[in-house]
Amino acid sequence: MKTSLLSALAIALSLSGSVSAQTPAKPAVTIEPGAYAVDPYHTQVTFAVSHMGFTEFRGRLGNASGTLQLDAEHPADSSFEVTVPTDSVNTPVDKLTEELKGDQWLDAKANPQITFKAKSVTVTGPQTAKVTGDLTLHGVTKPLTLEAKLNGGGINPLDKKFTVGFELAGKVKRSDFGVKTYLPLISDEVDLTISAAFEKQG
């Protein structure tokens, strides 16, 4: 569909212009400010809905693109945007996957992209923040606030690029975006999670 999305962004970059992410076996890592791009191979959006109250049914979207601009001194001025192709939607059931792409659901042909664009960041802890922005889904744009968590950052040992990772989560009411098929048998409320990795550019 976040995600993300959208990020804890400068999360605690407001703390002396940097963020420290601790792991038991490693020293603190400084999250570097600057321009980042989405790592499409390690970024995905997942969603879950209640199926008649019997099960939580889950799916995902991939092939993400987007950018992140971390402002160390002014976290609220940081910018973030993540886009996923609508036709990347995927579930464990092939028939359902194709149905979700159709005009009764996400209508991928008419609405080829789903985008979350952050507009403000409110730091809530050393590694957490609330990220408010605009979600564009099914051709409709609505405000959305996501809870963001900084997973960590450091040099990727494979491609040698400085990488930061965020997890963003929130709830979306699909009817607000004109997706009303099978309401209320399939829940109106959708749990949305954006797991986003960004690689520093330059």
Secondary structure, DSSP 8 states (H G I E B T S, - for coil): --------TTTTTTTTT--EEEETTEEEEE---EEEEE-GGG-EEEEEEEETTTEEEEEEE---EEEEEE-SS-GGG-EEEEEEEGGG-B-S-HHHHHHHHSTTTT-TTT--EEEEEEEEEEEEETTEEEEEEEEEETTEEEEEEEEEEEEEEEE-TTT--EEEEEEEEEEEEGGGGT--TTTTTB-SEEEEEEEEEEEE--
